[in-house]
């Protein structure tokens, strides 16, 4: 859906609720904060393998650097999504009660 208008890209950032920093009981598994790109890659690969059915191959993933430069620039923590064109943010979804109403995205995307 919308792949005719947008290229979907994911960036795996630092853990939002790492067991050694800010654990929550609702977390599906215990993940420690990454200490290396190798650890971040392993966590990203686990996410991708656990969610292969809904990712559907339309989403390419990249890793944030260990200095978290993407997260710092785009304020991604704990999770966000945007529509970006030529380094300009056109749409930034904002969560409410730890979730998103995707109708906001759909409304923007349909008008794009």
Secondary structure per residue as TSV (DSSP state, phi and psi in degrees):
chain	resnum	aa	ss	phi	psi
A	1	X	-	360.0	131.5
A	2	X	-	70.5	5.5
A	3	X	T	-68.9	-14.7
A	4	X	T	-76.8	-17.3
A	5	X	T	-108.6	-29.7
A	6	X	-	-134.3	152.9
A	7	X	-	-103.9	123.1
A	8	X	E	-91.5	128.7
A	9	X	E	-135.3	133.7
A	10	X	E	-108.6	147.7
A	11	X	E	-124.9	117.8
A	12	X	E	-82.8	118.4
A	13	X	-	-107.0	-173.8
A	14	X	S	-58.3	155.5
A	15	X	-	-67.5	133.0
A	16	X	T	-72.9	-36.7
A	17	X	T	-132.1	56.4
A	18	X	-	-60.7	140.9
A	19	X	T	-62.4	-25.0
A	20	X	T	-96.3	4.8
A	21	X	T	-129.5	-55.6
A	22	X	S	-146.0	69.0
A	23	X	-	-70.6	149.0
A	24	X	-	-129.7	147.8
A	25	X	T	-70.4	-21.9
A	26	X	T	-81.3	-6.3
A	27	X	-	-61.7	134.4
A	28	X	S	-67.1	-23.2
A	29	X	S	-159.3	160.6
A	30	X	-	-85.1	120.8
A	31	X	-	-124.3	127.5
A	32	X	-	-80.4	155.0
A	33	X	-	-61.6	135.6
A	34	X	-	-64.5	135.2
A	35	X	S	-106.7	-5.0
A	36	X	S	-156.0	163.1
A	37	X	H	-64.0	-30.9
A	38	X	H	-61.5	-43.1
A	39	X	H	-67.4	-40.3
A	40	X	H	-64.6	-40.8
A	41	X	H	-63.3	-41.4
A	42	X	H	-63.0	-42.7
A	43	X	H	-65.1	-41.1
A	44	X	H	-64.0	-44.9
A	45	X	H	-62.0	-36.9
A	46	X	H	-64.4	-45.8
A	47	X	H	-56.7	-46.8
A	48	X	H	-64.4	-42.0
A	49	X	H	-69.5	-33.4
A	50	X	H	-75.5	-18.7
A	51	X	T	-125.9	25.5
A	52	X	H	-57.8	-35.8
A	53	X	H	-65.6	-38.0
A	54	X	H	-92.7	-15.4
A	55	X	H	-75.2	-32.1
A	56	X	T	59.7	16.1
A	57	X	T	76.9	-0.8
A	58	X	-	-86.4	-7.2
A	59	X	E	-115.5	118.8
A	60	X	E	-93.3	145.3
A	61	X	E	-115.4	145.3
A	62	X	E	-130.0	160.5
A	63	X	E	-104.7	137.5
A	64	X	-	-68.6	153.0
A	65	X	-	-70.7	166.3
A	66	X	T	-71.5	-14.8
A	67	X	T	-87.8	4.3
A	68	X	-	58.4	37.4
A	69	X	H	-63.4	-38.2
A	70	X	H	-64.5	-47.6
A	71	X	H	-60.4	-41.5
A	72	X	H	-65.9	-43.5
A	73	X	H	-68.4	-42.8
A	74	X	H	-103.6	3.3
A	75	X	T	51.1	59.5
A	76	X	-	-84.3	-21.3
A	77	X	S	-72.8	136.7
A	78	X	S	-82.2	-28.3
A	79	X	-	-163.7	141.3
A	80	X	-	-148.4	165.8
A	81	X	-	-146.5	151.7
A	82	X	E	-139.2	167.3
A	83	X	E	-113.4	121.0
A	84	X	E	-121.9	136.8
A	85	X	E	-136.8	122.3
A	86	X	T	50.9	50.7
A	87	X	T	64.0	16.2
A	88	X	E	-115.8	126.5
A	89	X	E	-78.1	119.3
A	90	X	E	-96.6	-28.8
A	91	X	E	-149.2	132.5
A	92	X	E	-130.2	115.5
A	93	X	-	-74.0	140.8
A	94	X	-	-119.9	128.4
A	95	X	-	-74.6	152.4
A	96	X	B	-128.1	123.7
A	97	X	T	52.9	45.1
A	98	X	T	64.0	25.2
A	99	X	B	-149.3	170.7
A	100	X	-	-116.5	147.6
A	101	X	-	-97.0	102.9
A	102	X	H	-67.1	-9.6
A	103	X	H	-64.1	-29.5
A	104	X	H	-63.0	-45.5
A	105	X	H	-63.4	-46.8
A	106	X	H	-60.4	-40.3
A	107	X	H	-62.7	-45.1
A	108	X	H	-64.9	-48.6
A	109	X	H	-63.0	-39.0
A	110	X	H	-64.9	-32.7
A	111	X	H	-84.3	-13.0
A	112	X	-	-68.6	360.0
